[in-house]
Amino acid sequence: MESGDRDVIGGYGGDGTVPPPPSHAPSVGPPPPGAALRAAAAALLNVTGLGLGYALVGRWGRAVVCWAATAVLLWVALPADPDGVPAGVLVGYLLVLLVAAVDGGRIARRSAVGGAWRPGPAVGLGVVLLAVPAGGAVVYGSARDEAREQMLLERLETGDERVATASRQPFGEAKGEYGKALDVYRALGEDHPGSRAAKLVPDRLKAYYDAVSAPYAKKRHCEAVAPLTYLRTLPDSVDRKLLGELAVWPDEPLAESLYGCGVSRLVAAGGGGAELGELLRTFPESASARRVAPAIDERIKSQVAALKGADPCAATTTLRALGATASELPADSVKKLRADADKGVVDGVYACGVDQFKDGKFGAARTTLTDFARTYKSDGRAGQARNIATAAEIADDRPAAGKRLPPSKRPGGARMELVISNDAPNTVEVLYTGPVTGTVTLRACAGCERYSASEGARRACGASGRSYPKARLRLPAGEYHFLYKHGTGATSRVDSYSSGTRVQPGYTYTSCTYVIERSPLGLDLPRLPDPIQPVVSPWGAGSSR
């Protein structure tokens, strides 16, 4: 055999030395001794995500792949996000670890571990190093939970800011902002009940209720009704367990506000009924509801007393409103107060008309007292109301007639006769006031005509043989004011005419009404002078057309 050629027998060299083990398992034949333990060690070391299984068998390229996958995972996962690692990234990483474990075990099964590494200790090291990803998962989970807590606390702060912003605005404008804040609190309390933020929600809800109900705390009852009504509806949308005692808290403040607002509006025309009605329907057994009837009764009595004051008309208007409000409320104890208010209205209408007359508001006084006499015909003051209305109508044209009210009683003593004749082709209504007040109507004079300005006083009621429509009045002595109103048959251009005179004892008086033509040039004619002459026929009355 040549010295350059040696046969290898039994694994030993011809010179007696032991050759190094092969770097790779043979592709055929049984695996080297300890293959199962080596495979387990490599698989465990690769599962840690550190690629140590590949390093053990000398596959450094594959180890670098494992390190890169772990680096990507850490780059995505850190810092911890409340939502955690995206599911796709996590699933991909786990697949990499699974492939690395299977591949590393396969390679190690057919490879002998060189150097100081031994399969047994390697398995132990793999088991120990499994604590690294496990511990990392625990630490990451804690960090993720803390991030989630911080996120929820930030949401809580957002809700607080919305409440603070809304509290600086009227409730009507801020209601939407309050609703958004409530959505934040409700979501934290109901969807994340174990979070630190959720544990703060009850205190935030108390502050929320305080902010919404701030008008009530300031005793602005009308302004408080809407926000308190809103708070009372919250148990329909928010878990009562989350609200606690707040669920029923608005009832008493709302009842008190409805009462306070309604009573404050009773003096206005038709005011207070909506709030007091809501109170009696919603909280019929409340202390506030029991105060409604006494409050309205007190208001009625105060307004009845005010009829004797400086403004009986305003008091009458208030009494009407109180009566209407009482009749509309859903409580018999309140409805029966309508009768007291109506009685006050009767006295008030009369007092109002008299006050208007005294204040020189003759047109208003006439309307008020005419309506009184027409509406309350059986009232003992109806006749006097008609007399004052008559005097007011005269005074509207002749203010001197309104210096004093007509006497409520007819005077005694002698009466003088006044005969009024009508020489006008239309009916005439004569209103008079003085020691006595009344009206008479004269029929139209058939065949009578209009006179020129120059001949009216001379020819009126002077045609022989003509029977003029007449009215006879018997008047006590005193100063009188007359208003002659031309009625049926007169054109719109026929003016009413007023005059005054003094009736003296021992005389008989006559008066004649007639119509004179206006100047064709449209010039206003002077009024006829008041003929005050204590003779048999001392005076006349005319109108211009």
C-alpha positions as CSV (number, residue, x, y, z in Angstrom):
1,M,0.0,0.0,0.0
2,E,1.4,3.5,-0.9
3,S,2.3,5.8,2.0
4,G,0.1,8.5,0.5
5,D,-3.0,6.3,0.7
6,R,-4.6,5.3,4.0
7,D,-7.7,3.3,4.7
8,V,-10.0,4.5,7.4
9,I,-11.2,1.5,9.6
10,G,-13.6,1.9,12.5
11,G,-13.4,5.7,12.5
12,Y,-9.7,5.8,13.4
13,G,-7.0,7.2,11.1
14,G,-4.0,5.1,10.1
15,D,-1.8,7.1,12.4
16,G,-4.1,6.2,15.4
17,T,-5.7,9.7,15.9
18,V,-9.5,10.4,16.4
19,P,-11.0,12.6,13.6
20,P,-13.5,15.5,14.6
21,P,-17.2,14.7,14.3
22,P,-19.0,15.7,11.1
23,S,-20.7,19.2,11.1
24,H,-23.9,17.8,9.6
25,A,-25.8,14.7,10.3
26,P,-25.5,12.2,7.5
27,S,-28.3,12.3,5.1
28,V,-28.9,8.6,5.4
29,G,-28.6,6.3,8.2
30,P,-29.7,6.6,11.8
31,P,-29.3,9.9,13.7
32,P,-26.3,10.3,16.0
33,P,-26.8,9.2,19.6
34,G,-28.8,11.7,21.8
35,A,-30.8,13.1,18.8
36,A,-34.1,13.5,20.6
37,L,-32.6,15.4,23.5
38,R,-30.7,17.7,21.0
39,A,-33.9,18.3,19.0
40,A,-35.8,19.2,22.2
41,A,-33.1,21.6,23.3
42,A,-32.9,23.4,20.0
43,A,-36.7,23.7,19.7
44,L,-37.0,25.1,23.3
45,L,-34.1,27.6,22.7
46,N,-35.8,28.8,19.4
47,V,-39.2,29.1,21.1
48,T,-37.7,31.8,23.4
49,G,-37.4,34.0,20.3
50,L,-33.7,34.5,20.9
51,G,-32.6,32.1,18.0
52,L,-30.3,30.2,20.5
53,G,-31.4,26.8,19.0
54,Y,-29.9,27.8,15.7
55,A,-26.8,29.1,17.4
56,L,-26.4,25.8,19.2
57,V,-26.2,23.9,15.9
58,G,-24.3,26.6,14.1
59,R,-27.1,28.0,11.8
60,W,-26.3,31.6,12.3
61,G,-28.2,32.9,9.3
62,R,-31.4,31.3,10.7
63,A,-30.6,32.8,14.1
64,V,-30.4,36.3,12.6
65,V,-33.9,35.7,11.1
66,C,-35.2,34.9,14.6
67,W,-33.5,38.0,16.1
68,A,-35.0,40.2,13.3
69,A,-38.5,38.8,13.9
70,T,-38.2,39.5,17.7
71,A,-36.9,43.0,17.0
72,V,-39.9,43.8,14.7
73,L,-42.2,42.5,17.4
74,L,-40.6,44.8,20.0
75,W,-40.6,47.8,17.6
76,V,-44.4,47.3,17.0
77,A,-45.3,46.5,20.6
78,L,-43.3,49.2,22.5
79,P,-44.3,51.5,24.0
80,A,-47.3,49.6,25.2
81,D,-50.5,50.6,23.5
82,P,-54.0,50.3,25.1
83,D,-55.1,48.1,22.2
84,G,-52.1,45.8,22.5
85,V,-50.1,44.3,19.6
86,P,-52.0,44.1,16.3
87,A,-53.4,40.6,15.9
88,G,-51.7,40.1,12.5
89,V,-48.3,40.9,13.9
90,L,-48.7,38.6,16.9
91,V,-49.9,35.7,14.8
92,G,-47.1,36.2,12.3
93,Y,-44.5,36.2,15.1
94,L,-45.9,33.1,16.7
95,L,-45.7,31.3,13.3
96,V,-42.1,32.4,13.0
97,L,-41.4,30.9,16.4
98,L,-43.2,27.7,15.6
99,V,-41.3,27.3,12.3
100,A,-38.0,28.0,14.1
101,A,-38.8,25.4,16.8
102,V,-39.7,22.7,14.2
103,D,-36.8,23.6,11.9
104,G,-34.3,23.9,14.8
105,G,-35.4,20.5,16.2
106,R,-35.1,18.9,12.8
107,I,-31.5,20.2,12.3
108,A,-30.3,19.4,15.8
109,R,-31.7,15.9,15.6
110,R,-29.2,15.0,12.9
111,S,-26.3,17.1,14.2
112,A,-24.0,16.5,17.1
113,V,-23.5,19.5,19.4
114,G,-19.9,20.5,19.4
115,G,-17.7,22.4,21.9
116,A,-18.8,22.6,25.5
117,W,-22.5,22.5,24.8
118,R,-24.3,19.3,25.9
119,P,-28.0,18.5,25.1
120,G,-29.0,18.0,28.7
121,P,-27.9,21.4,30.0
122,A,-29.2,23.0,26.8
123,V,-32.7,21.6,27.5
124,G,-32.5,23.1,31.0
125,L,-31.4,26.4,29.6
126,G,-34.3,26.4,27.1
127,V,-36.8,25.8,29.9
128,V,-35.3,28.6,32.0
129,L,-35.2,31.0,29.0
130,L,-38.9,30.4,28.3
131,A,-39.4,32.7,31.3
132,V,-38.1,35.6,29.1
133,P,-41.1,35.7,26.7
134,A,-43.5,34.6,29.4
135,G,-42.2,37.4,31.7
136,G,-42.2,39.8,28.9
137,A,-45.8,39.0,28.1
138,V,-46.7,39.6,31.7
139,V,-44.8,42.9,31.9
140,Y,-46.2,44.0,28.5
141,G,-49.7,43.1,29.6
142,S,-49.3,45.2,32.7
143,A,-47.9,48.1,30.7
144,R,-50.8,47.7,28.2
145,D,-53.3,47.8,31.1
146,E,-51.7,50.9,32.5
147,A,-51.8,52.5,29.1
148,R,-55.5,51.6,28.9
149,E,-56.1,53.1,32.3
150,Q,-54.4,56.3,31.2
151,M,-56.5,56.4,28.1
152,L,-59.7,56.0,30.1
153,L,-58.6,58.7,32.5
154,E,-58.0,61.0,29.6
155,R,-61.6,60.3,28.4
156,L,-62.8,61.1,31.9
157,E,-60.9,64.4,31.7
158,T,-62.5,65.1,28.3
159,G,-66.0,64.6,29.9
160,D,-65.0,67.0,32.8
161,E,-63.9,69.6,30.3
162,R,-67.3,69.3,28.5
163,V,-69.1,69.8,31.7
164,A,-67.0,72.9,32.6
165,T,-67.7,74.4,29.2
166,A,-71.4,73.7,29.3
167,S,-71.7,75.1,32.8
168,R,-70.8,78.6,31.5
169,Q,-73.8,78.6,29.0
170,P,-77.6,78.6,29.4
171,F,-78.9,75.1,29.6
172,G,-80.8,75.4,26.3
173,E,-77.5,76.1,24.5
174,A,-75.4,73.7,26.6
175,K,-77.7,70.6,26.5
176,G,-75.9,69.0,23.7
177,E,-72.5,69.4,25.4
178,Y,-74.0,68.0,28.6
179,G,-75.2,65.0,26.7
180,K,-71.8,64.3,25.2
181,A,-70.2,64.5,28.7
182,L,-72.8,62.1,30.0
183,D,-72.0,59.6,27.2
184,V,-68.4,59.6,28.4
185,Y,-69.3,58.9,32.0
186,R,-71.8,56.3,31.1
187,A,-69.4,54.4,28.8
188,L,-66.7,54.5,31.4
189,G,-69.0,53.3,34.2
190,E,-70.8,50.6,32.2
191,D,-68.2,49.4,29.7
192,H,-65.1,49.6,32.0
193,P,-66.5,49.0,35.4
194,G,-63.2,47.8,37.0
195,S,-61.0,50.7,35.7
196,R,-59.7,53.5,37.9
197,A,-61.6,56.0,35.7
198,A,-64.9,54.1,36.4
199,K,-64.3,54.3,40.1
200,L,-64.2,58.1,39.7
201,V,-67.4,58.3,37.7
202,P,-69.8,58.5,40.7
203,D,-68.0,61.7,41.9
204,R,-68.1,63.1,38.4
205,L,-71.8,62.4,38.1
206,K,-72.4,64.3,41.4
207,A,-70.5,67.2,39.9
208,Y,-72.4,66.8,36.7
209,Y,-75.7,67.0,38.5
210,D,-74.5,70.1,40.4
211,A,-73.5,71.8,37.2
212,V,-76.8,71.1,35.4
213,S,-78.9,72.1,38.4
214,A,-76.9,75.3,39.2
215,P,-80.0,77.5,38.5
216,Y,-81.9,75.7,41.3
217,A,-79.1,76.2,43.7
218,K,-79.3,80.0,42.9
219,K,-83.1,79.9,43.4
220,R,-83.8,80.8,39.8
221,H,-86.8,78.5,39.7
222,C,-88.1,79.2,36.3
223,E,-84.7,78.7,34.8
224,A,-84.2,75.5,36.8
225,V,-87.3,73.7,35.5
226,A,-85.8,72.6,32.1
227,P,-82.4,71.3,33.5
228,L,-84.1,69.5,36.4
229,T,-86.6,67.9,34.1
230,Y,-83.7,66.7,32.0
231,L,-81.9,65.2,35.0
232,R,-85.1,63.4,36.0
233,T,-85.1,61.6,32.7
234,L,-81.5,60.2,33.0
235,P,-82.4,57.0,34.7
236,D,-84.1,56.0,31.5
237,S,-80.8,55.9,29.7
238,V,-78.2,55.5,32.5
239,D,-77.9,52.4,34.8
240,R,-79.5,53.2,38.1
241,K,-76.7,51.4,39.9
242,L,-74.3,53.9,38.4
243,L,-76.4,56.9,39.3
244,G,-77.1,55.7,42.9
245,E,-79.1,58.2,44.9
246,L,-78.8,60.7,42.1
247,A,-81.5,58.7,40.2
248,V,-84.3,60.1,42.5
249,W,-82.6,63.4,43.6
250,P,-84.2,65.7,41.0
251,D,-87.8,65.0,42.1
252,E,-88.0,67.3,45.1
253,P,-86.0,70.2,43.5
254,L,-88.1,70.0,40.4
255,A,-91.3,70.1,42.4
256,E,-90.0,73.1,44.3
257,S,-89.0,74.8,41.1
258,L,-92.3,74.2,39.4
259,Y,-94.1,75.7,42.4
260,G,-91.7,78.7,42.7
261,C,-91.9,79.5,39.0
262,G,-95.6,79.0,38.7
263,V,-96.4,81.2,41.7
264,S,-94.1,83.9,40.5
265,R,-96.0,84.1,37.2
266,L,-99.5,84.1,38.7
267,V,-99.6,87.9,38.4
268,A,-99.1,87.8,34.7
269,A,-102.0,87.3,32.3
270,G,-102.4,83.6,32.0
271,G,-99.1,82.9,33.8
272,G,-98.1,80.1,36.0
273,G,-100.7,77.6,34.8
274,A,-98.2,75.4,32.8
275,E,-95.8,75.0,35.7
276,L,-98.4,74.5,38.4
277,G,-100.3,72.1,36.3
278,E,-97.2,70.0,35.7
279,L,-96.5,70.1,39.4
280,L,-100.0,68.8,40.3
281,R,-99.9,66.1,37.7
282,T,-96.3,64.9,38.3
283,F,-96.0,65.3,42.1
284,P,-99.6,65.4,43.4
285,E,-98.5,64.2,46.9
286,S,-95.6,66.6,47.3
287,A,-95.4,69.3,49.9
288,S,-95.1,71.8,47.0
289,A,-98.3,70.6,45.4
290,R,-100.1,71.1,48.7
291,R,-99.1,74.8,48.7
292,V,-100.7,75.6,45.3
293,A,-104.2,76.2,46.5
294,P,-103.2,78.5,49.4
295,A,-100.9,80.4,47.2
296,I,-103.6,81.1,44.5
297,D,-106.1,82.0,47.2
298,E,-103.7,84.5,48.7
299,R,-103.1,86.1,45.3
300,I,-106.8,86.4,44.7
301,K,-107.4,88.1,48.0
302,S,-104.5,90.5,47.5
303,Q,-105.8,91.5,44.1
304,V,-109.3,92.0,45.4
305,A,-107.9,94.4,48.0
306,A,-105.9,96.1,45.2
307,L,-109.2,97.0,43.5
308,K,-109.5,99.9,45.9
309,G,-106.0,101.1,45.1
310,A,-104.5,103.3,42.4
311,D,-104.8,100.8,39.5
312,P,-108.0,98.7,39.7
313,C,-107.8,97.9,36.0
314,A,-104.5,96.0,36.4
315,A,-105.9,94.2,39.4
316,T,-108.9,93.2,37.4
317,T,-106.7,91.8,34.6
318,T,-104.8,89.8,37.2
319,L,-108.0,88.5,38.8
320,R,-109.1,87.2,35.3
321,A,-105.8,85.5,34.9
322,L,-105.9,83.9,38.3
323,G,-109.5,82.6,37.7
324,A,-108.5,81.2,34.4
325,T,-105.4,79.5,35.8
326,A,-107.4,78.1,38.8
327,S,-110.0,76.6,36.5
328,E,-107.4,74.8,34.4
329,L,-105.4,73.2,37.2
330,P,-106.1,69.5,37.9
331,A,-107.1,69.8,41.5
332,D,-110.6,70.4,42.9
333,S,-109.2,72.4,45.8
334,V,-107.8,74.9,43.2
335,K,-110.7,74.8,40.7
336,K,-113.1,76.1,43.3
337,L,-111.1,79.3,43.7
338,R,-112.4,80.4,40.3
339,A,-115.6,81.6,41.9
340,D,-113.7,83.9,44.2
341,A,-111.7,85.3,41.3
342,D,-114.8,85.8,39.2
343,K,-116.5,87.7,42.0
344,G,-113.5,90.0,42.2
345,V,-113.6,90.5,38.5
346,V,-117.2,91.9,38.7
347,D,-116.2,94.4,41.2
348,G,-113.0,95.1,39.3
349,V,-114.6,95.9,36.0
350,Y,-116.8,98.5,37.6
351,A,-114.0,100.0,39.6
352,C,-111.8,100.0,36.5
353,G,-114.4,102.0,34.5
354,V,-114.9,104.5,37.3
355,D,-111.1,104.9,37.5
356,Q,-110.8,105.5,33.8
357,F,-113.5,108.1,34.0
358,K,-111.8,109.9,36.8
359,D,-108.5,109.8,34.9
360,G,-110.1,111.4,31.8
361,K,-110.0,108.3,29.7
362,F,-113.5,108.7,28.6
363,G,-113.5,106.4,25.6
364,A,-112.1,103.6,27.6
365,A,-114.5,104.2,30.5
366,R,-117.5,104.2,28.2
367,T,-116.4,100.8,26.7
368,T,-115.7,99.3,30.1
369,L,-118.9,100.3,31.8
370,T,-121.1,99.6,28.8
371,D,-119.7,96.1,28.8
372,F,-120.3,95.9,32.6
373,A,-123.9,96.9,32.3
374,R,-124.5,94.4,29.4
375,T,-122.7,91.5,31.0
376,Y,-123.9,91.9,34.6
377,K,-127.5,93.0,34.1
378,S,-128.6,91.8,37.5
379,D,-125.9,93.7,39.3
380,G,-127.2,96.6,41.4
381,R,-124.6,98.9,39.8
382,A,-125.6,98.2,36.2
383,G,-127.8,101.4,36.1
384,Q,-125.1,103.6,37.4
385,A,-122.6,102.0,35.0
386,R,-124.8,103.0,32.1
387,N,-125.1,106.6,33.5
388,I,-121.3,106.9,33.8
389,A,-120.9,105.5,30.3
390,T,-123.3,108.1,29.0
391,A,-121.5,110.9,30.8
392,A,-118.2,109.5,29.4
393,E,-119.5,109.7,25.9
394,I,-120.6,113.3,26.4
395,A,-117.3,114.1,28.0
396,D,-115.4,112.7,25.1
397,D,-116.8,115.5,23.0
398,R,-117.3,118.0,25.9
399,P,-114.6,117.5,28.6
400,A,-116.5,119.7,31.1
401,A,-119.0,116.9,31.4
402,G,-116.4,114.7,32.9
403,K,-115.4,116.8,35.8
404,R,-117.4,114.7,38.2
405,L,-119.2,111.3,38.3
406,P,-122.9,111.4,37.8
407,P,-124.7,111.1,41.2
408,S,-125.6,107.6,42.1
409,K,-128.9,108.7,43.6
410,R,-131.5,110.9,42.0
411,P,-131.9,114.2,43.8
412,G,-135.1,115.4,45.2
413,G,-136.8,118.8,44.9
414,A,-138.6,120.6,42.1
415,R,-138.2,119.5,38.5
416,M,-138.2,121.7,35.4
417,E,-139.5,120.6,32.0
418,L,-137.3,120.5,29.0
419,V,-139.0,119.9,25.7
420,I,-136.7,118.8,22.8
421,S,-138.1,119.0,19.3
422,N,-136.5,117.5,16.2
423,D,-136.5,119.5,13.0
424,A,-133.9,117.2,11.3
425,P,-134.8,114.7,8.6
426,N,-133.1,111.9,10.6
427,T,-133.4,110.4,14.0
428,V,-131.6,112.1,16.9
429,E,-130.3,110.6,20.1
430,V,-129.9,113.1,23.0
431,L,-127.5,112.2,25.8
432,Y,-127.5,114.4,28.9
433,T,-125.7,114.4,32.2
434,G,-125.9,116.6,35.3
435,P,-127.8,116.1,38.5
436,V,-129.5,113.3,36.5
437,T,-128.2,111.4,33.5
438,G,-130.0,109.7,30.7
439,T,-130.8,109.4,27.0
440,V,-133.8,110.0,24.8
441,T,-134.3,109.3,21.1
442,L,-136.3,111.6,18.7
443,R,-137.9,110.2,15.6
444,A,-136.9,111.7,12.2
445,C,-139.0,114.7,11.2
446,A,-141.1,113.9,8.1
447,G,-140.8,116.6,5.5
448,C,-138.1,118.5,7.4
449,E,-135.2,119.8,5.5
450,R,-131.6,121.1,6.0
451,Y,-131.1,124.8,6.5
452,S,-128.4,127.2,5.4
453,A,-126.2,128.5,8.1
454,S,-127.8,131.9,8.1
455,E,-131.4,130.7,8.4
456,G,-131.0,127.7,10.7
457,A,-131.4,129.4,14.0
458,R,-134.2,131.6,12.7
459,R,-136.4,129.0,10.9
460,A,-135.7,125.8,12.9
461,C,-138.9,124.4,14.6
462,G,-140.8,127.4,13.4
463,A,-143.1,126.0,10.7
464,S,-146.7,126.6,11.6
465,G,-149.0,123.5,11.6
466,R,-146.1,121.1,11.6
467,S,-145.9,118.5,14.3
468,Y,-142.3,118.0,15.3
469,P,-141.2,114.8,17.1
470,K,-140.7,115.7,20.7
471,A,-139.2,114.4,24.0
472,R,-140.1,115.9,27.4
473,L,-137.6,115.7,30.2
474,R,-138.2,116.8,33.8
475,L,-134.8,117.9,35.2
476,P,-133.8,119.0,38.7
477,A,-132.0,122.3,38.8
478,G,-128.3,122.3,38.1
479,E,-125.7,122.4,35.3
480,Y,-126.2,120.0,32.4
481,H,-124.2,118.8,29.4
482,F,-125.9,117.5,26.2
483,L,-124.7,115.5,23.2
484,Y,-126.9,115.4,20.1
485,K,-126.2,112.3,18.0
486,H,-127.7,112.2,14.5
487,G,-128.7,108.6,13.7
488,T,-130.8,106.9,11.1
489,G,-131.2,109.0,7.9
490,A,-128.1,111.1,8.5
491,T,-125.1,110.9,6.3
492,S,-121.6,110.4,7.5
493,R,-121.0,114.1,7.2
494,V,-123.5,115.0,9.8
495,D,-121.7,116.0,13.0
496,S,-122.8,115.4,16.5
497,Y,-123.2,118.4,18.6
498,S,-122.7,119.1,22.3
499,S,-123.7,121.9,24.5
500,G,-124.2,122.9,28.1
501,T,-126.6,125.0,30.1
502,R,-127.9,125.6,33.7
503,V,-131.4,124.6,34.5
504,Q,-132.9,127.1,37.1
505,P,-136.0,126.6,39.2
506,G,-139.2,128.1,37.9
507,Y,-138.6,127.9,34.2
508,T,-139.7,125.7,31.3
509,Y,-137.1,125.0,28.7
510,T,-137.2,124.1,25.0
511,S,-134.6,122.9,22.6
512,C,-134.7,122.3,18.9
513,T,-132.4,120.1,16.8
514,Y,-131.8,120.7,13.1
515,V,-129.2,120.2,10.4
516,I,-127.5,123.0,8.4
517,E,-125.6,122.7,5.1
518,R,-121.8,123.1,5.1
519,S,-120.3,125.8,3.1
520,P,-119.9,124.8,-0.6
521,L,-116.3,125.9,-0.3
522,G,-115.7,123.3,2.4
523,L,-115.2,125.9,5.1
524,D,-116.0,124.8,8.7
525,L,-118.9,126.7,10.1
526,P,-118.7,127.9,13.7
527,R,-120.6,126.0,16.3
528,L,-123.8,127.5,17.5
529,P,-123.3,129.3,20.8
530,D,-124.8,127.6,23.9
531,P,-128.1,129.7,24.3
532,I,-128.3,129.9,28.1
533,Q,-131.3,132.0,28.7
534,P,-133.7,131.3,31.6
535,V,-136.8,132.1,29.6
536,V,-139.6,129.9,28.2
537,S,-137.6,128.9,25.1
538,P,-134.0,129.7,25.9
539,W,-131.9,127.4,23.8
540,G,-131.4,125.5,20.6
541,A,-129.1,122.8,19.3
542,G,-127.9,122.3,15.7
543,S,-125.5,120.3,13.6
544,S,-123.7,121.0,10.4
545,R,-123.6,118.9,7.3
